[in-house]
Amino acid sequence: MYRKLQLVEEKRIQNARGGHGTTAMKHIFTEEEFGSSMTHLIFVTIPPGSSVGVHEHSGDEEVYFILEGQGRVWDDEKEYPVGPNDTVLTNSGHRHGIENTGKQDLRMLAIIGKVV
């Protein structure tokens, strides 16, 4: 299945997961389109000073793959600086969140799948 990112509808989320500011999300593929335990492939844009709040995963897991920009990620009780090509895996039962600490948009892929 082919999908052109520029044609995917963008949704703007205010205070995503209890975070700050507005985050833009493009759901490239959804659960109905996958033939596996994958549920979402999302292109996420977080403007400077904005964040996705810390939240727990239950029954699913998520990967953040940072494409552009600089930020800080919370991985359970730890904090890490993140930038291009950094990857974060959050398994079921764990918590994570991300904040843009840079001067340009932070862009990333969020990949979500059910625990089987």
C-alpha positions as CSV (number, residue, x, y, z in Angstrom):
1,M,0.0,0.0,0.0
2,Y,1.4,3.4,-1.1
3,R,0.8,6.6,0.9
4,K,2.1,10.1,0.1
5,L,2.8,11.9,3.4
6,Q,1.8,15.3,1.9
7,L,-1.7,14.0,1.2
8,V,-2.3,12.5,4.7
9,E,-4.7,14.7,6.8
10,E,-2.9,16.5,9.6
11,K,-4.6,16.6,13.0
12,R,-3.6,19.2,15.6
13,I,-3.7,18.1,19.2
14,Q,-3.7,20.7,21.9
15,N,-1.9,19.5,25.1
16,A,-1.3,16.0,23.8
17,R,-1.4,13.4,26.6
18,G,-1.2,16.3,29.1
19,G,1.8,18.0,27.4
20,H,2.2,21.6,26.4
21,G,1.3,23.4,23.2
22,T,0.0,22.0,20.0
23,T,1.3,18.8,18.3
24,A,0.6,17.9,14.7
25,M,0.0,14.2,13.8
26,K,-0.5,12.5,10.5
27,H,-1.8,8.9,10.9
28,I,0.0,7.4,7.9
29,F,-1.4,3.8,8.5
30,T,-4.0,2.7,11.0
31,E,-4.9,-0.6,12.6
32,E,-7.5,-1.4,9.9
33,E,-4.8,-1.3,7.3
34,F,-2.2,-3.4,9.0
35,G,-2.3,-7.2,8.7
36,S,-0.4,-7.7,12.0
37,S,-0.2,-6.5,15.6
38,M,0.8,-3.1,14.3
39,T,-1.8,-0.4,15.0
40,H,-0.4,2.9,14.0
41,L,2.4,4.6,12.0
42,I,2.2,8.3,12.8
43,F,4.3,11.3,11.5
44,V,4.5,13.7,14.5
45,T,5.6,17.3,14.5
46,I,6.3,19.0,17.8
47,P,7.0,22.7,17.7
48,P,9.6,24.3,20.0
49,G,8.5,24.4,23.6
50,S,5.7,21.9,23.0
51,S,5.5,18.3,24.3
52,V,3.6,15.1,24.4
53,G,3.0,14.5,28.1
54,V,4.3,11.5,30.0
55,H,1.8,8.6,29.7
56,E,1.8,4.8,30.3
57,H,1.3,2.1,27.8
58,S,-0.9,-0.9,28.6
59,G,-1.4,-3.7,26.2
60,D,0.6,-1.9,23.5
61,E,4.1,-0.6,22.9
62,E,5.5,2.4,21.0
63,V,8.7,3.3,19.2
64,Y,9.8,6.9,18.7
65,F,12.2,7.4,15.8
66,I,13.5,11.0,15.8
67,L,14.0,12.4,12.3
68,E,14.7,16.1,12.9
69,G,15.2,18.5,15.8
70,Q,16.3,18.3,19.4
71,G,14.4,17.2,22.5
72,R,14.1,15.5,25.8
73,V,12.4,12.1,26.3
74,W,11.2,10.7,29.5
75,D,11.7,6.9,29.7
76,D,10.0,5.8,33.0
77,E,12.0,7.8,35.6
78,K,14.9,8.7,33.4
79,E,15.5,11.6,31.0
80,Y,17.5,11.6,27.9
81,P,18.4,14.2,25.3
82,V,17.3,13.1,21.8
83,G,18.1,14.2,18.2
84,P,18.1,12.8,14.7
85,N,18.3,9.0,14.4
86,D,17.7,8.4,18.1
87,T,15.2,5.7,18.9
88,V,13.1,5.1,22.1
89,L,11.1,1.9,22.8
90,T,8.4,1.9,25.4
91,N,7.0,-1.5,26.3
92,S,3.6,-2.2,27.8
93,G,3.6,-1.2,31.5
94,H,6.1,1.6,31.0
95,R,5.8,5.3,30.6
96,H,7.3,7.9,28.2
97,G,6.8,11.4,26.9
98,I,8.8,13.9,24.7
99,E,9.4,17.6,24.7
100,N,10.9,19.8,21.9
101,T,13.8,21.7,23.6
102,G,15.3,23.0,20.3
103,K,14.7,26.0,18.1
104,Q,13.1,24.1,15.2
105,D,10.3,21.6,14.9
106,L,11.0,18.1,16.2
107,R,9.8,15.6,13.7
108,M,9.5,11.9,14.4
109,L,7.8,8.6,13.5
110,A,5.7,7.0,16.2
111,I,5.1,3.3,15.6
112,I,2.6,1.5,17.8
113,G,1.7,-2.2,18.1
114,K,-0.4,-4.4,20.3
115,V,1.4,-6.8,22.7
116,V,0.7,-10.4,21.5
